[in-house]
Amino acid sequence: MSSQSAHPTLLIPGPVEFDDGVLQSMSHYSESHVGAGFVATFGETLSMLRRLFQTTNSASQPFVISGSGTLGWDLVAANLMEPGEAALVLSSGYFGDGFADCLEAYGAKVTKLEGPVGGKPQLADIEKALSQNKYKLLTVTHVDTSTGVLSDIKSVAAAANKVSPETLVVVDGVCSVACEEIAFDEWGIDAVLTASQKAIGCPAGLCISMFSGRAIAALKARKTEPATYFASMKRWMPIMQNYEAKKPSYFATPSPQLIHALNTALKLILARPLSERFQRHKEVANKVRKAVTDLGLKTVAINDEDRSHAMTAIYLPNKVAVTEVLPKLLDKGVIFAGGLHKEIATKYVRFGHMGVSAVDPKRNDVDMAIKALEESLSECGYSKA
Amino acid sequence: MSSQSAHPTLLIPGPVEFDDGVLQSMSHYSESHVGAGFVATFGETLSMLRRLFQTTNSASQPFVISGSGTLGWDLVAANLMEPGEAALVLSSGYFGDGFADCLEAYGAKVTKLEGPVGGKPQLADIEKALSQNKYKLLTVTHVDTSTGVLSDIKSVAAAANKVSPETLVVVDGVCSVACEEIAFDEWGIDAVLTASQKAIGCPAGLCISMFSGRAIAALKARKTEPATYFASMKRWMPIMQNYEAKKPSYFATPSPQLIHALNTALKLILARPLSERFQRHKEVANKVRKAVTDLGLKTVAINDEDRSHAMTAIYLPNKVAVTEVLPKLLDKGVIFAGGLHKEIATKYVRFGHMGVSAVDPKRNDVDMAIKALEESLSECGYSKA
């Protein structure tokens, strides 16, 4: 059986379809996690992440830890915050709310700003909040996977750096890294958290993050020790530094196969200019947006400038149920995801269009999915009024 | 390139060599983590873990979470302990000490019992400690990967259940599950933690654990909320229960590829009686032990009954350095690990003999490694006195 044997095309907002070479790397023969071969692969992987995040500041520190994207929230909450400190959470859906829950689990005092469903907090409100209270950090979800709402992290970081320069700017980039631009140094960002299985195009199982020198300094300046072990950045930092210096090091066993797959995925990404990759994701997102409009439907994201280029959340016609349309899509070889935002979960579907499905010219996943959506809605008795 | 293309045989105490079918599963095509196909695979995997751990009590709860074995320590420390509560840690090396560090990171008061290097705490001392103080839980490292010392967890659990029945018995089974017997129900164990990349024979990247109904009750009876998010058993429990009931569920994205590989590995293990598997690991360990004796060398484990069947830690002859012998072994296609226990790290090597290298009759990994060790020592100028 080929690992890529015929299968429905996975167009949910992560995991995504994988390049054959990436999947091949997943079945790499067994290696020691401290052997010279794997150490070189892991070190190279960490260095490539610096390029992906567009940071050349040697004080920036990448981390790759076995786990899911959610573990990235714990890294921030456990290491950058001390119990009782204040965090400002900008929420544009389920994942913004989740970050707030995680911060509170570690004892942070959280103030949450949110927009309406399909919207995001306004810059004026963010600046006001930052000027009225001292926040150790603010979090912003770059693309909220529940709504497909894109936040303008460049403007948010600029506002924070201006109004409250001591506040750390933390970006949840789970559904944005490798498809939306993130200029880590230039935009003044202190942390970006992501996962392997979205636009990076590697199977799930890795928590990937980048922290600024300012964030590391905040960690070192803590008055209390972080109450975590596996998520302790202090314990992982020398390990990551050693791997990148091609020296074996041990805290907890990494997954050589997943690291090989990530290495392959990053090489594919970095073989072309990042700007081209971001542009291609924009073009594909615009195509999906036009198809949605042509069908007489609306996206969950209310404003045009808030629509992500990673995925599109689409309101179904009134009389068409999610449970009716998803099986019809599957019959046509396409997998979309159902809704996740609790206030509207039964009313919309999510169409992921990132990674190889967007950038590999040999694939026509997105065109095929648009056609399948049109046909499925038609079979459900829907026609544009 | 075949994923299993010619490579040196990995005989460290994890990761281990993998069965071809397990590696093939690693490159499974992309699936939704909430799609029916993957949900069935994950559910079946959880049910198979009950058989591996020999528990038929429906109150027992398996967990499989992206992470390393170390994350298992956090599960215990964050969920079963509240800050200020007391834990008794039985240490037979680096990993017993690590568990103590993790418990302390979460605010536990730790009492540590340890034997000499190569030994373990004595049962009488354990009983005495349990009778003198009230401990919320005790931890015992079944096989300490740094020393190859095997603990008698059946006797430890029996002693704890007799002397201090309210104390939870927690076993670190990272280097023992699937090669040393663990009768979870019969022996009165409350938690076993392990990782995917050791005797289970799946690539690294999964934290695997089993908790008793008593442990779950202790979690529910907490006065304070656990200060963790990703390691929160309360958040994961309904997810695991839903997957096992074949219902989609979401807290954080699991790794479909690793779960497929684990599923394949467990099917291979459970296709034969577990007793046969444990017996085979004993035979292989005895063969290694005899070879060590024949070479005039000593194992780090002092007493015969304390020698694990997963791995053997072997003191090198006085004049042979670890850095001299490991490259010679590699020349012969064999990878051993260096030492890890800080007091003796430069004096010994570790030989892992678990998983397919022990049980697959088509392989002669262990015989080849014994021969390579003999030749390498000879090349280093060593001959038995």
Boltz contact constraints between the chains, C-beta under 6 A:
constraints:
  - contact:
      token1: [A, 3]
      token2: [B, 27]
      max_distance: 6.0
  - contact:
      token1: [A, 4]
      token2: [B, 29]
      max_distance: 6.0
  - contact:
      token1: [A, 7]
      token2: [B, 29]
      max_distance: 6.0
  - contact:
      token1: [A, 10]
      token2: [B, 30]
      max_distance: 6.0
  - contact:
      token1: [A, 12]
      token2: [B, 32]
      max_distance: 6.0
  - contact:
      token1: [A, 15]
      token2: [B, 30]
      max_distance: 6.0
  - contact:
      token1: [A, 17]
      token2: [B, 30]
      max_distance: 6.0
  - contact:
      token1: [A, 18]
      token2: [B, 30]
      max_distance: 6.0
  - contact:
      token1: [A, 23]
      token2: [B, 27]
      max_distance: 6.0
  - contact:
      token1: [A, 26]
      token2: [B, 26]
      max_distance: 6.0
  - contact:
      token1: [A, 26]
      token2: [B, 27]
      max_distance: 6.0
  - contact:
      token1: [A, 26]
      token2: [B, 257]
      max_distance: 6.0
  - contact:
      token1: [A, 27]
      token2: [B, 3]
      max_distance: 6.0
  - contact:
      token1: [A, 27]
      token2: [B, 23]
      max_distance: 6.0
  - contact:
      token1: [A, 27]
      token2: [B, 26]
      max_distance: 6.0
  - contact:
      token1: [A, 27]
      token2: [B, 27]
      max_distance: 6.0
  - contact:
      token1: [A, 29]
      token2: [B, 4]
      max_distance: 6.0
  - contact:
      token1: [A, 29]
      token2: [B, 7]
      max_distance: 6.0
  - contact:
      token1: [A, 30]
      token2: [B, 10]
      max_distance: 6.0
  - contact:
      token1: [A, 30]
      token2: [B, 15]
      max_distance: 6.0
  - contact:
      token1: [A, 30]
      token2: [B, 17]
      max_distance: 6.0
  - contact:
      token1: [A, 30]
      token2: [B, 18]
      max_distance: 6.0
  - contact:
      token1: [A, 32]
      token2: [B, 12]
      max_distance: 6.0
  - contact:
      token1: [A, 32]
      token2: [B, 335]
      max_distance: 6.0
  - contact:
      token1: [A, 66]
      token2: [B, 66]
      max_distance: 6.0
  - contact:
      token1: [A, 66]
      token2: [B, 67]
      max_distance: 6.0
  - contact:
      token1: [A, 66]
      token2: [B, 68]
      max_distance: 6.0
  - contact:
      token1: [A, 66]
      token2: [B, 205]
      max_distance: 6.0
  - contact:
      token1: [A, 67]
      token2: [B, 66]
      max_distance: 6.0
  - contact:
      token1: [A, 67]
      token2: [B, 67]
      max_distance: 6.0
  - contact:
      token1: [A, 68]
      token2: [B, 66]
      max_distance: 6.0
  - contact:
      token1: [A, 68]
      token2: [B, 252]
      max_distance: 6.0
  - contact:
      token1: [A, 68]
      token2: [B, 253]
      max_distance: 6.0
  - contact:
      token1: [A, 70]
      token2: [B, 230]
      max_distance: 6.0
  - contact:
      token1: [A, 70]
      token2: [B, 252]
      max_distance: 6.0
  - contact:
      token1: [A, 71]
      token2: [B, 230]
      max_distance: 6.0
  - contact:
      token1: [A, 74]
      token2: [B, 229]
      max_distance: 6.0
  - contact:
      token1: [A, 74]
      token2: [B, 230]
      max_distance: 6.0
  - contact:
      token1: [A, 102]
      token2: [B, 229]
      max_distance: 6.0
  - contact:
      token1: [A, 105]
      token2: [B, 229]
      max_distance: 6.0
  - contact:
      token1: [A, 106]
      token2: [B, 227]
      max_distance: 6.0
  - contact:
      token1: [A, 203]
      token2: [B, 257]
      max_distance: 6.0
  - contact:
      token1: [A, 204]
      token2: [B, 253]
      max_distance: 6.0
  - contact:
      token1: [A, 204]
      token2: [B, 255]
      max_distance: 6.0
  - contact:
      token1: [A, 205]
      token2: [B, 66]
      max_distance: 6.0
  - contact:
      token1: [A, 205]
      token2: [B, 205]
      max_distance: 6.0
  - contact:
      token1: [A, 205]
      token2: [B, 255]
      max_distance: 6.0
  - contact:
      token1: [A, 205]
      token2: [B, 258]
      max_distance: 6.0
  - contact:
      token1: [A, 227]
      token2: [B, 106]
      max_distance: 6.0
  - contact:
      token1: [A, 227]
      token2: [B, 227]
      max_distance: 6.0
  - contact:
      token1: [A, 229]
      token2: [B, 74]
      max_distance: 6.0
  - contact:
      token1: [A, 229]
      token2: [B, 102]
      max_distance: 6.0
  - contact:
      token1: [A, 229]
      token2: [B, 105]
      max_distance: 6.0
  - contact:
      token1: [A, 230]
      token2: [B, 70]
      max_distance: 6.0
  - contact:
      token1: [A, 230]
      token2: [B, 71]
      max_distance: 6.0
  - contact:
      token1: [A, 230]
      token2: [B, 74]
      max_distance: 6.0
  - contact:
      token1: [A, 252]
      token2: [B, 68]
      max_distance: 6.0
  - contact:
      token1: [A, 252]
      token2: [B, 70]
      max_distance: 6.0
  - contact:
      token1: [A, 253]
      token2: [B, 68]
      max_distance: 6.0
  - contact:
      token1: [A, 253]
      token2: [B, 204]
      max_distance: 6.0
  - contact:
      token1: [A, 255]
      token2: [B, 204]
      max_distance: 6.0
  - contact:
      token1: [A, 255]
      token2: [B, 205]
      max_distance: 6.0
  - contact:
      token1: [A, 257]
      token2: [B, 26]
      max_distance: 6.0
  - contact:
      token1: [A, 257]
      token2: [B, 203]
      max_distance: 6.0
  - contact:
      token1: [A, 258]
      token2: [B, 205]
      max_distance: 6.0
  - contact:
      token1: [A, 335]
      token2: [B, 32]
      max_distance: 6.0
